[in-house]
Amino acid sequence: MPRIENIERAVENSRRTIVVLTPAWLDSEWNAFEALLLRTMDPAARQRRLLPVLLKPCELPELIGALEKVDLTVERHWERQIQRLARDIEDVLPVSPPWKEGGVRDFTQWRRWLRRYRRELRRGTVAACAVWLVGSLALQLPPFQPRQVWMSLGLRAPSATKLVRAGDVLLAGGTNEERGCELLERGLWRGVNSGATWQPIHASALCFERPGQGEVLADIVDLAVAEAQPERIYAATSDVGLLRSDDAGQTWRRIDSTGLESSQLGRVAVDPHDAERVFVALAFNPAWPEGLYRSADGGQHWQRLDRRGSDAPACEWGMALTRTLSVGVLLVTPQRVVIGTGDPYRPTDTYLPSGLYVSTDGGDCWERIDDGEGHYQYVTAIDLPAVPGRPLLVLTKDWWEDGFSRLWRLDVASPSPERRLLWAYAHGVRAVIAGDGDNPGWYAATDLGEVLHGSPDAPDRVERLPRITCCMLACDVALAPDVGEGPPVLLAGGRVFRLTDGPWWHEVWPCTKRLPLAIPPIPGVWLWRAIPACPPCCAVSWMGKACPILPTDGCSGNCVPRHCSASPRLMPNRGSSALTRGNSDCRTLTDRTSDAQQRFKRVDTGQVYGGQKDDVDEADQYESWHLPRS
């Protein structure tokens, strides 16, 4: 018994027990008892109380064979294995800190001390970092202090590519390459209250008849606003011609134009001081040549300004355009009309040479003030009214040599305008806008979500504003003056942003107003979310398909029977083919579905209705319609 007690006492008081494994050691029952006692005290071997050293080859029991061993059966591996054993033993031996033994310059003692207490140091470092992180977040200490960030204004418009300001209203225009008026997330979005509230323009206001194709949703490629009359907005489309709004974008109508050869437009511009004076450029199409047109009555009648023949005016300054003009840039200012050519490689026998053309008489006579070196494509031109001499800023793209985007300054008021390079950039620059008020500089946005700010008088001073992380690869961007002073608002990746002071995490995740939260689905329950859109009419839409308008007693006004996208929608978070509508509003419904029939339960009363078509007239609650599953 004393021997057993001595073994138990030795095992309990030892941090590590080294066993040298040989056939003779395995034959001893006392050694087996000692090993069993160690494994009982440390069954998972997390504390590594038992360190087996295999000295001679032998068949190990499972109790010891599962442990990591120091193998000394091969002589050439002895040095490495002995180092492992010494390291394992040192991990449990206390080591004095260098400042108490050996001095602070004793690097050997430092190495031994760090090696011995490496686990404690790691835990302490993690705990200190966690305390610092929590404290910095709570107290908003650097780098978690508030800063200038791009804050989303709440708009979600994946197809938006254009952004303009009309007075206190922001308008985002979207392209639409698909046909059909049932598309709900296309067209136009209107922002009021400084962009805090956005509403889509109903499809019924943007759906028009096109010969041979039926009704199509307008594909908006450009927008123009008259500064003197901001409620007048023109929209150039690639399919239904020119659209016009006289109430700051709330309603739209197509202008039945006389003299316009095509309904496929590429550019539109309006005189800032005269909303009736409009210029449009046709988009390129192999079926007909491009062209430049002018209207003096708000788009009712048009006159072609290029390819002039017998009606060409006699010009004392400049020349009339007798050949086709490929328009890439269209700018109208109170003093001049500016045209920059698009593709510089159009055939020279039918097209005017590439370059920048300026007219000071409203578009009759023109002068080419820049040749673009024969290979520049003009992307954007802006006017700088706050700068003396009112120069132009012109953005070009070089497709021939290096692919760079370049921003130039042209003093068009001088007798011989010359380009002066302000900035060059390797990536694609999509938008340039001029500052206003006390900030006469320029802002440029790239397709990577970068916004840069510079001065027309200091080419070397270019400031890089915070970047939008939503455009990691490339996206459509646009700029528009903000309602107040300061940097412009930015359209990037289908969202509109404003640069303002905000929390730090908006620099990492600017695409939402708040941190994203995930809500798991409820098994067996289908949740419906009512999205109000058109108060005068109650109707439904499902999976982008058209369905009839269903007016009810609770709705007032005139319904448009051909478009259900101008209505509240019930959208499920799980698939269903059921469509429902309320009597006066669209309530949140719980839908439990079986293969035989579909039931709809009203939340406030608990009544359940079912069947393939239910007309619950006596209850006067709601009716339900079902579409076939697709």
C-alpha positions in Angstrom: 0.0 0.0 0.0 2.8 2.5 0.7 4.1 2.0 -2.9 0.6 2.7 -4.3 0.3 5.8 -2.2 3.7 7.0 -3.3 2.8 6.6 -7.0 -0.5 8.4 -6.5 1.3 11.3 -4.6 4.0 11.5 -7.2 1.5 11.7 -10.1 -0.7 14.3 -8.4 2.2 16.6 -7.5 3.9 16.4 -11.0 3.1 18.7 -13.9 4.5 16.2 -16.4 5.4 12.5 -16.1 7.9 11.1 -18.6 7.7 7.4 -19.4 10.4 5.7 -21.4 8.8 3.0 -23.4 10.6 -0.3 -23.8 9.4 -3.9 -23.8 10.6 -4.3 -20.2 8.6 -1.2 -19.1 5.4 -2.6 -20.7 5.8 -5.9 -18.8 5.6 -4.2 -15.4 2.1 -4.0 -13.8 3.2 -1.1 -11.7 4.0 0.9 -14.8 0.6 0.0 -16.3 -1.1 1.2 -13.1 0.9 4.5 -13.2 -0.1 5.1 -16.9 -3.7 4.3 -16.1 -3.7 6.8 -13.2 -2.3 9.5 -15.4 -4.8 8.9 -18.2 -7.6 9.0 -15.7 -6.5 12.4 -14.4 -6.2 13.7 -18.0 -8.5 11.6 -20.2 -8.5 14.0 -23.1 -4.7 14.6 -22.9 -5.3 18.4 -23.0 -2.9 19.0 -20.1 -0.3 16.6 -21.5 0.5 15.2 -18.1 1.9 12.0 -19.7 4.8 12.4 -22.1 5.7 9.0 -23.7 9.3 8.6 -25.0 9.6 5.5 -27.3 13.2 4.2 -26.8 12.8 0.8 -28.4 10.3 -0.5 -30.9 7.4 -2.3 -29.1 3.7 -2.8 -29.4 2.0 -0.1 -27.4 -1.3 -0.4 -25.7 -4.2 1.8 -27.0 -4.0 3.8 -23.7 -0.6 5.1 -24.7 -0.5 4.6 -28.4 -3.0 7.3 -29.0 -0.7 10.0 -27.5 1.9 12.0 -29.3 5.3 10.4 -28.6 8.9 11.4 -28.7 10.4 8.8 -31.0 14.0 7.8 -30.2 14.1 4.6 -32.1 16.0 6.1 -35.0 19.4 7.6 -34.0 19.5 10.3 -36.7 16.3 11.9 -35.3 17.5 12.1 -31.7 18.5 15.7 -31.7 15.2 17.0 -33.1 13.1 14.7 -30.8 15.1 15.7 -27.7 14.5 19.3 -28.5 10.8 18.6 -28.6 10.9 16.9 -25.3 12.8 19.8 -23.7 10.3 22.2 -25.1 7.4 20.3 -23.6 9.1 20.2 -20.2 10.0 23.9 -20.3 6.3 24.8 -20.8 5.6 23.8 -17.1 8.8 25.1 -15.5 8.5 28.7 -14.1 10.9 31.2 -15.7 12.0 34.4 -14.1 11.3 37.6 -16.1 14.4 39.2 -17.6 14.1 42.4 -15.5 14.6 40.2 -12.4 17.2 37.8 -13.7 19.9 38.6 -16.3 18.8 42.2 -17.0 16.6 43.7 -19.7 19.4 43.2 -22.3 19.6 39.5 -21.8 17.9 38.4 -25.0 18.3 34.7 -24.2 16.3 35.2 -21.0 13.7 37.2 -22.9 13.4 34.4 -25.4 13.0 31.8 -22.7 10.4 33.9 -20.8 8.4 34.7 -24.0 8.5 31.0 -24.9 7.3 29.9 -21.5 4.4 32.3 -21.2 3.4 32.6 -24.8 -0.1 31.3 -24.2 -0.7 33.7 -21.3 0.6 36.6 -23.4 -1.7 35.6 -26.3 -4.7 35.5 -24.0 -3.7 38.8 -22.4 -3.2 40.4 -25.8 -6.6 39.2 -27.0 -8.3 40.5 -23.8 -6.6 43.9 -24.1 -7.6 44.2 -27.8 -11.2 43.3 -26.9 -11.3 45.9 -24.1 -9.8 48.6 -26.4 -12.2 47.7 -29.2 -15.3 47.9 -26.9 -14.1 51.1 -25.3 -13.2 52.8 -28.6 -16.6 51.9 -30.1 -18.4 53.1 -27.0 -16.4 56.4 -26.7 -16.1 56.9 -30.5 -12.3 57.1 -30.3 -10.0 56.8 -33.4 -10.4 55.0 -35.7 -14.1 54.7 -34.9 -14.8 58.4 -34.6 -17.5 60.0 -36.8 -16.2 61.1 -40.2 -17.3 62.2 -43.7 -18.9 59.3 -45.3 -21.3 58.6 -48.1 -24.8 58.1 -46.6 -27.4 56.2 -48.6 -30.6 58.2 -49.2 -32.7 55.0 -49.3 -33.2 54.7 -53.0 -32.8 51.2 -54.5 -32.9 51.4 -58.3 -30.7 48.8 -60.0 -31.2 50.2 -63.5 -30.6 53.9 -62.7 -27.9 55.5 -64.7 -28.8 59.3 -64.8 -29.3 61.8 -62.0 -30.4 65.4 -62.2 -31.7 68.1 -59.9 -34.8 70.0 -60.7 -35.2 72.7 -58.0 -35.6 70.9 -54.7 -36.3 67.6 -56.5 -33.8 64.9 -57.4 -34.7 62.7 -60.4 -33.0 59.3 -61.1 -33.5 57.9 -64.6 -33.1 54.2 -65.5 -32.5 52.3 -68.7 -34.7 49.5 -69.7 -33.5 47.1 -72.4 -36.5 44.7 -72.0 -39.9 45.2 -73.5 -43.1 45.3 -71.6 -44.9 47.7 -69.2 -45.1 45.1 -66.4 -41.5 45.8 -65.2 -41.7 47.5 -61.8 -38.2 48.4 -61.0 -37.4 50.4 -64.2 -37.9 53.9 -65.4 -37.8 56.9 -63.1 -37.5 57.6 -59.4 -38.3 61.0 -57.8 -36.7 62.2 -54.6 -38.2 65.0 -52.4 -37.3 66.5 -49.0 -33.7 66.8 -50.1 -33.7 63.2 -51.3 -34.9 61.7 -48.0 -38.1 60.3 -49.6 -38.1 58.5 -53.0 -41.0 57.3 -55.0 -41.0 55.5 -58.3 -42.8 57.1 -61.2 -45.6 54.7 -62.0 -45.3 52.6 -65.1 -48.5 54.0 -66.4 -46.8 57.4 -66.8 -43.9 55.9 -68.7 -45.6 53.4 -70.9 -46.2 54.4 -74.5 -47.3 52.8 -77.8 -44.6 52.0 -80.3 -45.6 50.9 -83.8 -45.0 47.2 -84.4 -44.1 46.5 -80.7 -47.2 47.5 -78.8 -46.8 49.2 -75.4 -43.2 49.6 -74.2 -41.7 51.1 -71.1 -39.6 54.1 -71.9 -35.8 53.5 -72.0 -34.4 56.8 -70.6 -30.9 57.6 -71.7 -30.6 61.3 -70.8 -32.4 64.0 -68.7 -32.3 67.8 -69.0 -33.7 70.5 -66.7 -34.2 74.2 -67.4 -32.7 76.2 -64.5 -35.1 79.1 -64.9 -38.1 76.7 -64.9 -37.0 73.7 -62.9 -40.5 72.0 -63.1 -39.9 71.6 -66.8 -37.9 68.3 -67.4 -37.1 66.6 -70.7 -36.2 62.9 -71.0 -34.6 61.5 -74.1 -35.4 57.8 -74.7 -34.0 55.2 -77.1 -37.4 53.9 -78.1 -40.3 56.4 -77.7 -38.8 59.7 -78.5 -38.8 62.7 -76.2 -40.8 62.8 -73.0 -41.7 66.0 -71.1 -42.8 66.8 -67.6 -44.2 70.1 -66.5 -44.6 69.3 -62.8 -41.0 68.4 -61.7 -41.3 64.8 -62.8 -44.6 63.7 -61.3 -46.4 63.1 -64.7 -45.0 62.6 -68.2 -46.2 62.8 -71.7 -44.7 62.0 -75.0 -44.2 64.9 -77.4 -45.7 64.3 -80.8 -42.8 66.0 -82.7 -42.8 67.3 -86.2 -39.5 67.1 -88.1 -37.8 64.6 -85.9 -36.7 61.7 -88.1 -36.3 59.1 -85.4 -37.6 58.2 -81.9 -34.2 56.8 -80.9 -32.5 59.6 -79.1 -29.1 59.8 -77.5 -28.8 63.2 -76.0 -31.0 66.1 -74.9 -30.2 69.6 -73.6 -32.3 72.7 -72.8 -31.4 76.4 -72.6 -31.0 77.3 -68.9 -32.9 80.6 -69.5 -35.6 79.4 -72.0 -37.3 76.1 -71.3 -38.9 76.1 -74.8 -35.5 76.0 -76.5 -34.5 72.3 -76.7 -31.7 70.4 -78.5 -31.6 66.7 -79.1 -29.2 64.3 -80.8 -30.2 61.0 -82.5 -28.6 57.8 -81.3 -26.4 55.9 -83.8 -28.3 53.3 -85.8 -27.2 51.7 -89.1 -30.7 52.2 -90.5 -30.4 56.0 -90.5 -27.6 58.6 -89.8 -27.2 60.5 -86.5 -28.2 64.1 -86.4 -28.6 67.3 -84.3 -32.0 69.0 -84.0 -33.3 72.2 -82.4 -36.8 73.1 -81.2 -38.0 76.6 -80.2 -41.5 75.5 -78.9 -40.8 72.9 -76.3 -40.3 70.0 -78.8 -43.4 70.4 -81.0 -41.5 71.3 -84.1 -37.9 70.5 -85.0 -35.2 71.8 -87.3 -32.2 69.8 -88.3 -28.9 71.6 -87.7 -26.5 69.3 -89.5 -26.6 68.0 -93.1 -27.7 71.5 -94.2 -28.4 71.9 -97.9 -30.1 74.7 -99.6 -31.4 76.0 -96.2 -27.9 76.5 -94.9 -27.5 80.0 -93.4 -24.9 82.4 -94.6 -22.4 82.6 -91.8 -20.2 85.6 -91.1 -18.5 83.6 -88.4 -17.9 79.9 -88.6 -19.7 77.5 -90.9 -23.0 75.7 -91.4 -22.9 71.9 -90.8 -23.3 70.3 -94.2 -22.5 66.8 -93.1 -23.7 64.4 -90.4 -22.5 65.2 -86.9 -21.8 62.3 -84.5 -22.8 63.8 -81.1 -21.2 62.5 -78.0 -21.5 65.7 -75.8 -24.4 68.2 -76.0 -24.2 71.3 -73.8 -26.3 74.5 -74.0 -25.4 77.6 -72.0 -26.8 81.1 -72.2 -23.9 82.2 -74.5 -23.2 79.2 -76.7 -24.1 75.7 -77.8 -21.3 73.1 -77.5 -21.1 69.8 -79.4 -18.4 67.2 -78.8 -18.2 64.3 -81.3 -18.7 60.7 -80.1 -17.0 58.0 -82.1 -13.9 59.6 -83.6 -13.7 56.8 -86.3 -16.9 57.5 -88.2 -16.5 57.6 -92.0 -15.0 61.0 -93.0 -16.9 61.2 -96.3 -20.3 61.4 -94.6 -19.5 62.6 -91.1 -17.9 65.9 -90.0 -14.4 65.5 -88.6 -14.1 64.7 -84.9 -13.6 67.6 -82.5 -15.4 70.2 -80.3 -17.8 72.5 -82.1 -19.2 75.8 -80.7 -22.1 77.9 -81.9 -22.8 81.4 -80.5 -26.0 82.1 -82.6 -28.1 79.2 -81.3 -26.9 76.5 -83.6 -26.9 77.9 -87.1 -23.2 78.6 -87.5 -20.4 76.6 -85.9 -16.7 76.7 -85.4 -14.4 73.7 -84.5 -12.3 74.9 -81.6 -10.6 71.6 -80.8 -9.7 68.7 -83.0 -9.3 66.1 -80.2 -6.0 65.0 -81.9 -8.1 62.9 -84.2 -8.7 60.1 -81.7 -10.3 61.5 -78.6 -13.9 60.7 -77.8 -15.7 63.5 -76.0 -17.6 62.2 -72.9 -18.8 65.3 -71.0 -18.6 69.1 -71.2 -19.6 71.4 -68.4 -19.8 75.2 -68.0 -18.1 77.1 -65.2 -20.2 80.2 -64.6 -18.4 81.0 -61.4 -15.0 81.3 -63.0 -13.9 84.5 -64.8 -14.2 84.1 -68.5 -16.7 81.2 -68.1 -14.4 78.5 -69.5 -15.4 74.9 -70.3 -14.3 71.7 -68.8 -14.2 68.8 -71.3 -13.8 65.2 -70.4 -12.3 63.0 -73.2 -11.5 59.3 -73.5 -8.5 58.1 -75.5 -9.3 54.8 -77.2 -6.3 54.9 -79.5 -3.2 55.1 -77.3 -3.4 54.5 -73.5 -7.2 54.4 -72.8 -6.9 57.2 -70.2 -9.7 59.6 -69.3 -8.5 63.3 -69.4 -10.1 66.4 -68.1 -9.2 69.6 -70.0 -9.9 73.3 -69.5 -10.8 75.4 -72.6 -11.0 79.2 -72.4 -13.5 79.5 -75.2 -13.8 83.3 -74.7 -10.2 83.8 -76.0 -9.6 84.3 -79.7 -7.7 81.0 -80.0 -8.9 78.5 -77.4 -6.4 76.0 -76.3 -6.7 72.8 -74.2 -5.0 72.8 -70.8 -4.8 69.4 -69.1 -6.1 69.4 -65.5 -6.2 65.7 -64.7 -5.6 62.3 -66.2 -6.9 59.0 -64.9 -6.4 55.4 -66.0 -9.9 54.2 -65.1 -13.1 55.2 -66.8 -14.5 58.5 -65.6 -18.3 58.6 -66.1 -19.4 62.0 -64.7 -18.1 65.5 -64.2 -19.9 68.3 -62.5 -19.1 71.9 -61.6 -19.2 73.2 -58.0 -21.4 76.2 -57.2 -21.4 79.1 -54.7 -18.1 79.6 -53.1 -16.8 76.4 -54.5 -16.1 76.9 -58.3 -14.1 73.6 -58.6 -15.1 70.4 -60.3 -16.1 66.9 -59.1 -15.5 63.7 -61.1 -16.8 60.2 -60.5 -15.2 57.0 -61.8 -16.8 53.7 -62.5 -15.1 52.3 -59.4 -17.1 54.6 -57.1 -14.3 57.1 -56.6 -15.1 60.8 -56.4 -12.4 63.4 -56.9 -12.4 67.1 -56.4 -10.2 69.7 -58.1 -9.8 73.3 -59.2 -9.8 74.6 -62.7 -6.9 76.9 -61.8 -4.7 74.3 -60.1 -4.1 71.2 -62.2 -1.9 69.6 -59.5 -4.4 69.9 -56.7 -6.8 66.9 -56.9 -8.5 65.7 -53.7 -9.8 62.2 -53.4 -13.1 61.9 -51.5 -14.1 58.8 -49.6 -14.8 55.9 -52.0 -18.0 53.9 -52.4 -17.4 50.3 -51.6 -20.5 49.3 -53.5 -18.6 49.6 -56.8 -15.7 47.2 -56.2 -15.6 46.2 -59.8 -17.5 48.7 -61.9 -20.9 50.3 -61.9 -22.9 53.2 -63.5 -22.3 56.5 -61.7 -23.7 60.0 -62.0 -23.5 63.3 -60.2 -26.0 66.0 -59.5 -25.8 69.3 -57.5 -27.1 68.8 -53.9 -30.0 70.8 -52.6 -27.6 72.7 -50.3 -24.0 73.8 -50.8 -21.2 71.3 -50.7 -20.3 68.2 -52.7 -22.8 66.8 -55.1 -25.0 63.8 -54.6 -23.7 60.6 -56.1 -25.6 57.9 -58.0 -23.6 54.6 -57.8 -24.7 51.1 -58.3 -28.4 52.0 -58.3 -28.2 54.0 -55.0 -28.0 57.7 -54.3 -25.5 58.9 -51.7 -24.8 62.2 -49.9 -21.4 63.1 -48.4 -22.0 64.0 -44.8 -20.7 63.4 -41.2 -21.8 59.9 -40.1 -20.7 56.8 -38.2 -17.5 55.1 -39.2 -19.1 51.9 -40.4 -20.7 53.7 -43.3 -17.2 54.0 -44.8 -17.2 50.1 -44.9 -20.9 49.6 -45.7 -22.4 52.8 -47.2 -25.2 51.0 -49.1 -27.8 51.1 -46.3 -29.1 53.6 -43.8 -28.5 51.1 -40.9 -26.6 48.0 -40.2 -28.0 45.0 -42.1 -30.1 42.6 -40.0 -31.0 39.1 -41.1 -34.5 37.8 -40.1 -34.8 34.0 -40.4 -38.0 32.7 -42.0 -40.7 31.2 -39.9 -41.3 27.5 -40.8 -44.8 26.9 -42.1 -45.8 30.6 -42.2 -45.6 32.8 -45.2 -45.3 36.4 -44.4 -46.6 39.1 -46.8 -45.4 42.7 -46.8 -47.6 45.4 -48.2 -45.8 48.1 -50.2 -48.0 51.1 -50.9 -47.5 52.8 -54.2 -50.6 54.2 -55.8 -53.3 55.4 -53.3 -56.1 56.0 -55.9 -56.1 52.3 -57.0 -55.8 48.9 -55.2 -54.2 46.3 -57.4 -51.7 43.5 -57.4 -48.7 42.2 -59.2 -46.8 38.9 -59.0 -43.5 37.8 -60.6 -43.4 40.8 -62.9 -46.6 39.7 -64.8 -49.4 42.0 -65.7 -52.7 41.6 -64.0 -55.9 43.6 -64.1 -56.6 46.6 -61.8 -59.2 45.7 -59.2 -60.8 48.9 -57.9 -62.7 48.7 -54.6 -65.0 50.9 -52.6 -62.2 52.0 -50.4 -60.2 53.5 -53.2 -61.0 56.7 -55.0 -59.8 58.3 -58.2 -59.4 56.9 -61.7 -57.7 53.6 -62.1 -55.5 52.7 -65.1 -56.8 49.3 -66.2 -53.9 48.3 -68.3 -51.0 48.5 -65.8 -50.9 46.8 -62.4 -47.5 48.1 -61.6 -49.1 51.4 -60.5 -50.5 49.8 -57.4 -49.7 48.4 -54.0 -48.0 45.0 -54.2 -48.1 42.1 -51.8 -44.7 40.4 -52.0 -44.0 37.1 -50.2 -40.6 36.0 -48.9 -41.3 32.5 -50.0 -42.8 31.3 -53.3 -46.6 31.4 -53.9 -48.9 32.1 -56.8 -51.6 33.7 -54.7 -52.7 37.3 -55.2 -54.8 39.2 -52.7 -56.0 42.8 -52.3 -57.7 44.6 -49.5 -60.9 46.6 -49.5 -59.4 49.9 -48.5 -55.8 49.0 -47.8 -53.4 46.1 -48.3 -53.2 44.4 -44.9 -50.5 42.0 -43.7 -51.7 38.5 -44.3 -50.6 35.1 -43.1 -50.8 32.4 -45.8 -50.8 28.7 -44.9 -51.0 26.7 -48.1 -51.8 23.0 -48.8 -51.8 21.2 -52.1 -55.6 21.1 -52.2 -56.5 24.8 -51.7 -55.1 28.1 -50.4 -56.3 29.8 -47.3 -56.0 33.5 -46.3 -56.3 34.5 -42.7 -57.1 38.0 -41.8 -54.8 39.1 -39.0 -57.1 41.5 -37.1 -60.2 39.2 -36.9 -58.7 35.8 -37.3 -61.3 34.8 -39.9 -60.0 32.2 -42.5 -61.2 32.1 -46.1 -60.2 29.4 -48.6 -60.9 28.1 -52.0 -59.9 28.8 -55.6 -61.9 32.1 -55.7 -63.6 33.6 -52.7 -66.0 36.5 -53.0 -66.7 37.3 -49.4 -69.3 40.0 -49.9 -71.1 39.4 -46.6 -67.9 39.9 -44.7 -66.9 42.8 -46.8 -63.3 42.2 -45.9 -61.4 41.3 -49.0 -61.4 39.1 -52.1 -58.6 36.7 -53.3 -57.5 35.8 -56.8 -55.1 33.0 -57.7 -52.8 32.7 -60.7 -51.5 29.3 -62.0 -48.1 28.4 -60.6 -45.3 29.1 -63.0 
